[in-house]
C-alpha cells in the first residue's frame, strides 16, 4: 500500500516496467524513459494555433495578468515554447537551465538539441491558477519553408512530445483565418493518439455578426473534418477570449455560456489528472508487452548461420502479417500494435540477431500485474485517498481565478 498514487506509479514503473523497456530497446522505438517528475507534475494544457490566433492572450485572460516574457501583436510574436509555471516571484528560465531541473517534467526535451533549447523557456509567476495547472504556449504555425526548414528543430516532434504528456490540448482558430495550412495540418496530425484531449477554440468571434458566425462555424467544422480523423465531433468553444469589451453585444449570453463551459472543464482537470496518469502507464505497459513479443519473434526467426540480411528484410516487409500471427498466438488485439510504417523505418538499420528473447515469467509478473491491478482495483483505497487530497488542493488554488474570470455567469460548480 502506498501513501499516494504518485508514489505507487513511480515504484511500479521503476521496478516492474522499466526493466522490460530496457531489455527490449523500448526507448529507441517510442518515448524516452519516464522520470519521477512525469508522475508528480501538475496537469498541463498545451495551446496551439496559427500565428495571431490569440494563444498568448488567452493565457493572459486566464491568469488575469501579464506573465514574464509575454509578447502580443498581430505579427508572429511568440517565437518559442513557453512553459508558464507557478513561482514565488516573476522570473524566466532559459531552456538549457530548465531541462536540468529534475523536479520538472521537461528533462527529456534536451534530446531535441540546442537549436530547440534556445527556443524554450519557463515563465514563473505567483498565480492561484498556476498552483494547480501548467500552461504551455507555443509558436504560431507558419506557412511554407519558414515552418519546415528555418525553425532549426523538428517542430512536429516537439509538439508530439508535449501532446503525449499534457492533459488538455487547445487548438485556437481566428474567425478571420479559418484556412488550415498544410503545415498546421501536419502539426495537428502529430497529436495523433491524443485526440480525446483536444478542445477547439473559435476565438475573436465578436468581430462578426450572428449570421456570419453561423457560416464561420460551419466552415470550421468542415475544415476540421479533414484534419482530425475521428468519428466523434470535436467540442468547439466560441467566444472572444480577452479582456476587452465585446464588439457584438447580441452574442454576449452565448459567449458567457461558452466561457463558463470551457473554464469548468479546465477546473476539472485536476480531478482527472491522477486517473489519466494511471491510464497512460497501463497503456505504456500494454505497448511494452506487445513490443517485447514482437522483438522476441524477430530474434527467434533469424537463421542460425546464413541469410540474416535476407530474412530480416523479408520480415520487415511482411510486418503486417507478423502482427496478425502474434495477435492470434498471444491473444493481443491488433489495436495494441504500433504503426507498421514507423516500425519499418526504425527496424531497417537494426540487426535482429542482437535482440533479447523474452522471459515469459518475467513479462507475466511485471507487465500483466499492471492490467490485473487495474481490473481488480487492488489499490482503490490509495487512489481515492490521493485523489481527494489532490482535488481539494487544486480546486482551492484555481477557485478564485476561475470564478473571477466567469463572474458574469457564476455557473461553475466547484463544491
Secondary structure, 3 states (H helix, E strand, C coil): CCCCHHHHHHHHHHHHHHHHHHHCCHHHHCCCCCCHHHHHCCEEEEEEEECCCCHHHHHHHHHCCCCCCCCCCCCCCCCCEEEEEECCCCEEEEHHHHCCCCCCCCHHHHHHHHHHHCCEEEEEECCCCCCCEEEEECCCECCCHHHHCCCCCCHHHHHHHHHHHCCEEEEEEECCECCCCHHHHHHHHCCCCCHHHEEEEEECHHHCCHHHHHHHHHHHHHHHHHHCCCCCCCCEEECCCCCCCCCCHHHHHHHHHHHHHHHHHHHCHHHHHHHHHHHHHHHHHHHHHHHHHHHHHHHHHCCCCCCHHHHHHHHHHCHHHHHHHHHHHHCCCHHHCCCHHHHHHHHCCCCHHHCCCCCHHHHHHHCHHHHHHHHHCCCHHHHHHHHHHHHHHHHHHHHHHHHHHCCCCCCCCCC
